[in-house]
Amino acid sequence: MRAQPSKIFAGLSIGVVLLSVVFGLFAKTAGSAIPRSHALKGAAQSGGGDTNILLLGLDSRRANDGSNLPRKLLDFMHVGSSSSVGGYNTNTMILIHIPANGKKAVAISIPRDDYVDVPGQRSKKIKEAYGYAKYMSESALYKQGVKNPELESLSREAGRTATIKTISALLQVPIDHFAEVNLVGFYDLANAVGGIQVCLNHAVNDSQYSGAVFPAGLQTISGVDALKFVRQRHGLPNGDLDRTHRQQAFITGVITKFRSQGIFGDLSKVSALLNVAKKDVVIDSGWDVLGFLPQAKALTGGNITFHTLPIEGYAMINGQSVNKIDLPTVRKFTHDLFYPPKVTASPSASPSTSKSTKPAKINYGHLANGSSVDGSKIPCVN
């Protein structure tokens, strides 16, 4: 049996959100056509003009209406069937902070196996908050006679709400907007965008699990190959953490292409991406995509850095391998990046102003400590 793959789709979530607001011609259409969620209703919001955006990649072998994806398509994507693998894990979680002052945006990847407190549930891997909440909601709704597609829609709302609350509580920051993309959405969006350049430090051969077989060095990937690239964890030195770096590298490639190859001026590509978004993407009901245009242009100009939330090590809990985290460390790490203290010229600055975040004990690799996207250099990863 194939191992359960991780869906690392936030790069394409970024793509559809950014491209949906590039042209005034498409902005209003995009805003009304992309499915909306009320999962952020009542949630705290950022002040002072800052914006925090959560990108979620959902590991599910089902369409947004709850129907099984065609087996032929699943086999082609090398991801297994709806009945044998998958679920509703959020195997991709990236929180982007866009400051109001025009400085660089910051993106933090949250490792999916971090063991955390989930509001209203027991402690578990952070990726599981969505699936557990969805299951409990779905069970209750089913007993009330609710059927698909409403059953799937309402229970997914419970999953989104649980995930948002979990991440906001973990990092103690508000979440202003979110975008969610499902499994087939990554494949569809990768094809719509076209080839993306990535770079590998070493050749890989993971034909048994993810299907990833790539040479070392700079190369262009699209469609199924893009899915294989971001799913691989077997055979990588740091497993899931290296897969997180693949995600960051893919996003870098997407943004670089936006900037250097004129996708913003290609109306056919924009239209194709919007068609995919209508089917595979969900965004929050309060997101004004037209108003987001200036920030979108800044991000595609390379004005963003990538980081990975630090972990302390690994442990076995309830028969599962999990990432151990230190709450003060991850919260300070996040706040230092999102809300850096103002630097003054006074030589008597307090120690807390200059104290660095406690370093993680795990070797994260190339993109872990922050990688800038400058539109010209593609970072190499494991």
C-alpha positions in Angstrom: 0.0 0.0 0.0 1.3 3.5 -0.8 2.1 5.6 2.2 -0.2 8.5 2.9 1.2 11.4 1.0 1.5 14.9 2.2 -0.2 17.5 0.1 1.9 20.6 -0.1 -0.2 22.9 -2.1 0.2 26.4 -0.6 2.3 27.5 -3.5 -0.6 27.2 -5.7 -3.0 28.6 -3.1 -0.8 31.7 -3.3 -0.9 31.5 -7.1 -4.7 31.5 -7.3 -5.1 34.3 -4.7 -2.5 36.5 -6.4 -3.6 35.9 -9.9 -7.3 36.4 -9.1 -6.6 40.0 -8.2 -4.1 41.1 -10.9 -6.5 42.6 -13.4 -9.5 44.8 -12.7 -11.2 42.8 -15.5 -11.1 39.6 -13.4 -11.1 40.9 -9.9 -14.8 41.2 -9.3 -15.4 37.9 -11.1 -12.9 36.2 -9.0 -14.3 37.7 -5.8 -17.8 36.4 -6.5 -16.9 33.1 -8.2 -14.4 31.5 -5.8 -16.3 29.5 -3.1 -16.4 31.3 0.3 -16.2 30.2 3.9 -17.5 31.7 7.1 -14.9 30.0 9.3 -13.4 33.3 10.3 -16.6 34.7 11.6 -16.0 36.3 15.0 -12.3 35.7 14.9 -9.9 38.4 16.2 -8.4 40.6 13.4 -5.0 42.4 13.1 -4.8 46.1 13.8 -2.8 48.9 12.3 -3.2 47.7 8.7 -1.2 44.5 9.1 -2.6 41.3 7.4 -2.1 37.7 8.4 -3.1 35.1 5.7 -3.3 31.4 6.4 -2.7 29.0 3.5 -4.0 25.5 3.9 -3.3 22.4 1.7 -5.9 19.8 2.4 -5.1 16.1 2.0 -8.3 14.7 0.6 -9.2 12.3 -2.2 -12.6 13.9 -2.6 -13.9 16.9 -4.4 -15.3 19.9 -2.6 -18.8 18.5 -2.8 -17.8 15.2 -1.1 -17.8 13.0 -4.2 -14.9 10.7 -4.8 -12.3 11.8 -7.4 -12.1 9.5 -10.4 -9.8 6.5 -9.8 -8.1 7.0 -13.1 -7.1 10.6 -12.1 -5.9 9.4 -8.6 -3.8 6.7 -10.2 -2.4 9.2 -12.7 -1.4 11.5 -9.9 0.1 8.6 -8.0 -1.8 9.3 -4.8 -3.9 6.2 -4.1 -7.7 5.9 -3.9 -10.3 7.7 -1.7 -11.0 4.5 0.2 -7.4 3.4 0.9 -5.6 6.5 1.9 -6.1 10.2 2.6 -8.4 12.0 4.9 -8.7 15.6 5.9 -5.3 16.4 7.3 -4.0 19.9 6.6 -0.6 18.7 5.5 0.3 22.2 4.4 0.0 25.2 6.8 1.7 28.5 5.9 1.0 31.7 7.7 1.9 34.9 5.8 2.3 38.3 7.6 2.0 41.3 5.4 3.1 44.5 7.3 1.3 47.7 6.8 4.5 49.6 6.5 5.5 48.1 3.2 8.4 46.1 4.5 9.0 42.5 3.4 6.2 40.0 4.0 7.1 37.0 6.2 5.9 33.4 5.6 6.2 30.7 8.3 5.6 27.1 7.5 4.1 25.0 10.3 5.3 21.4 10.3 2.3 19.1 10.1 3.4 16.8 12.9 3.8 19.4 15.6 2.1 18.1 18.8 -0.2 20.9 20.1 -3.3 21.6 22.1 -6.4 21.7 19.9 -9.2 23.8 21.4 -12.1 21.6 22.2 -10.2 18.4 21.5 -7.3 16.6 23.2 -3.7 17.3 22.2 -2.7 15.9 18.8 -0.7 16.5 15.7 -1.7 19.9 14.3 -2.6 18.5 10.9 -5.3 16.4 12.6 -7.4 19.3 14.0 -9.3 19.7 10.7 -10.2 16.0 10.2 -11.3 15.4 13.8 -13.5 18.4 13.9 -14.9 17.6 10.5 -15.7 14.0 11.6 -17.5 15.1 14.8 -19.5 17.7 12.9 -20.3 15.3 10.1 -21.5 12.6 12.5 -23.9 15.0 14.2 -25.2 16.4 11.0 -25.8 13.0 9.4 -27.9 12.0 12.4 -30.0 15.1 11.7 -30.6 13.9 8.1 -28.2 16.3 6.3 -26.9 14.9 3.0 -24.2 15.8 0.5 -23.2 18.3 -0.7 -24.5 20.3 2.3 -23.1 17.6 4.7 -19.6 17.9 3.2 -19.8 21.7 3.1 -20.9 22.2 6.7 -18.5 19.6 8.2 -15.6 21.1 6.3 -16.5 24.5 7.8 -16.1 22.9 11.2 -12.7 21.6 10.2 -11.5 25.0 9.0 -12.7 26.7 12.1 -10.8 24.2 14.3 -7.6 24.6 12.3 -7.8 28.4 12.4 -8.4 28.5 16.2 -5.6 26.0 16.8 -3.0 27.9 14.8 -4.1 31.3 16.2 -3.9 30.0 19.8 -0.6 28.2 19.2 1.2 31.3 17.9 -0.9 33.9 19.6 -1.5 35.9 16.5 -4.8 36.8 14.7 -5.7 35.3 11.3 -7.3 37.8 9.0 -7.8 35.7 5.8 -7.3 32.2 4.6 -7.2 30.2 1.4 -7.7 26.4 1.2 -6.9 24.2 -1.8 -7.7 20.5 -2.2 -5.6 17.6 -3.6 -6.8 17.8 -7.2 -6.5 21.5 -7.0 -2.8 21.4 -6.9 -2.6 19.2 -10.0 -5.1 21.5 -11.9 -3.3 24.7 -10.8 0.1 23.4 -11.6 -1.0 22.6 -15.1 -2.7 26.1 -15.5 0.5 27.9 -14.3 2.8 25.9 -16.6 6.3 24.8 -15.9 8.0 26.0 -12.6 11.8 26.0 -12.1 13.1 24.2 -9.0 16.5 23.0 -8.0 17.6 19.8 -6.1 20.9 19.3 -4.3 20.9 15.6 -5.2 19.1 13.3 -7.5 16.1 11.5 -6.0 14.4 8.2 -6.7 11.2 7.6 -4.7 9.2 5.6 -7.3 7.6 3.4 -4.6 5.8 6.2 -2.7 5.5 9.7 -4.1 6.8 8.7 -7.6 9.4 11.4 -7.4 12.3 10.6 -9.7 14.4 13.7 -10.5 18.0 14.5 -11.4 20.1 16.9 -9.4 20.2 20.6 -10.4 17.9 23.2 -11.9 14.9 21.8 -13.8 11.4 22.7 -14.8 8.4 20.7 -13.5 4.6 20.9 -14.0 1.5 18.9 -13.5 2.1 15.4 -12.0 5.8 16.1 -11.6 5.1 19.1 -9.5 2.8 17.0 -7.3 5.6 14.4 -6.9 8.2 17.0 -6.1 6.2 18.5 -3.2 5.0 15.2 -1.9 8.3 13.4 -1.4 9.5 12.7 2.1 10.9 9.1 1.9 14.6 9.1 1.2 15.1 12.7 2.3 17.5 13.4 5.2 15.0 15.3 7.4 11.8 13.6 6.1 8.8 15.9 6.6 10.9 18.9 7.3 12.7 18.6 4.0 9.3 18.3 2.3 8.4 21.6 3.9 11.5 23.1 2.2 10.3 21.6 -1.1 7.0 23.6 -0.5 8.9 26.8 0.1 11.1 26.2 -3.0 8.1 25.6 -5.1 6.5 28.8 -3.9 9.7 30.6 -4.8 9.6 29.2 -8.3 6.0 30.2 -8.7 6.6 33.8 -7.6 9.8 34.0 -9.7 7.8 32.9 -12.8 5.1 35.5 -12.0 7.7 38.2 -11.9 10.0 37.2 -14.8 7.8 35.6 -17.4 4.9 38.0 -17.7 2.1 35.7 -16.4 0.3 38.9 -15.2 0.0 40.0 -18.8 -1.3 36.6 -20.1 -5.0 36.8 -19.9 -5.5 33.2 -21.0 -3.4 31.9 -18.0 -5.3 34.2 -15.6 -8.6 33.0 -16.9 -7.5 29.3 -16.6 -6.4 29.8 -13.0 -9.7 31.4 -12.1 -11.6 28.5 -13.7 -9.6 26.2 -11.4 -10.2 28.3 -8.4 -13.9 28.1 -8.8 -13.7 24.3 -8.5 -10.8 23.6 -6.1 -10.2 26.6 -3.8 -12.1 28.1 -0.9 -11.4 31.5 0.6 -12.9 33.4 3.6 -16.1 35.4 3.0 -14.5 38.7 4.1 -11.6 38.7 1.6 -11.9 41.7 -0.7 -9.7 40.4 -3.6 -9.8 43.7 -5.4 -8.6 45.6 -2.3 -5.8 43.0 -2.0 -4.3 44.0 -5.3 -1.5 46.3 -4.1 -0.3 43.6 -1.6 -0.5 40.9 -4.2 1.7 42.9 -6.5 4.2 43.4 -3.7 4.4 39.6 -3.0 4.9 38.7 -6.7 7.7 41.3 -6.8 9.7 39.1 -4.5 8.9 41.0 -1.3 8.6 38.0 0.9 10.9 35.8 3.1 10.3 32.2 4.1 10.9 30.5 7.5 10.0 27.2 9.3 8.6 27.1 12.8 11.3 25.6 15.1 10.9 22.2 16.8 12.8 20.8 19.8 13.0 17.2 18.6 10.9 14.1 18.1 8.8 11.8 20.4 6.4 8.8 20.3 3.0 9.6 21.7 0.1 7.2 21.5 2.1 5.2 18.9 2.7 8.1 16.7 5.9 10.0 15.9 5.4 13.7 16.6 7.4 16.9 16.7 8.0 18.3 20.1 7.8 22.1 20.4 8.4 24.6 23.1 5.5 27.1 23.3 7.6 30.2 24.4 10.1 29.5 21.7 7.6 29.2 18.8 5.6 32.2 20.0 8.7 34.4 20.3 10.0 33.1 16.9 6.7 34.2 15.3 6.4 37.5 17.1 10.0 38.5 16.4 9.4 37.9 12.7 5.9 39.4 12.4 6.3 42.3 14.9 10.0 43.0 15.2 10.9 45.5 18.0 11.9 49.0 16.9 15.6 49.5 16.9 16.8 52.6 18.6 20.2 54.3 18.7 20.4 54.2 22.5 23.3 52.1 23.8 21.2 51.2 26.8 18.7 49.2 24.9 17.1 46.5 27.0 18.4 42.9 26.5 15.0 41.7 25.4 15.3 43.9 22.3 18.4 42.2 20.9 17.9 38.7 22.3 17.6 36.1 19.5 15.1 33.4 19.3 16.2 30.1 20.9 17.6 28.1 18.0 15.9 24.8 17.1 17.9 21.6 17.7 16.9 20.2 14.4 18.9 20.9 11.2 16.3 22.4 8.9 18.4 22.8 5.8 18.5 25.4 3.1 15.3 27.5 3.5 14.8 27.0 7.2 16.3 30.2 8.6 14.7 32.5 6.1 15.1 32.8 2.4 14.4 35.9 0.4 12.7 35.7 -3.0 14.5 38.1 -5.3 13.0 37.0 -8.6 16.3 35.8 -10.1 17.7 33.0 -7.9 16.1 29.5 -7.4 17.2 27.9 -4.1 18.4 24.3 -4.2 16.8 21.9 -1.7 17.1 18.3 -0.7 
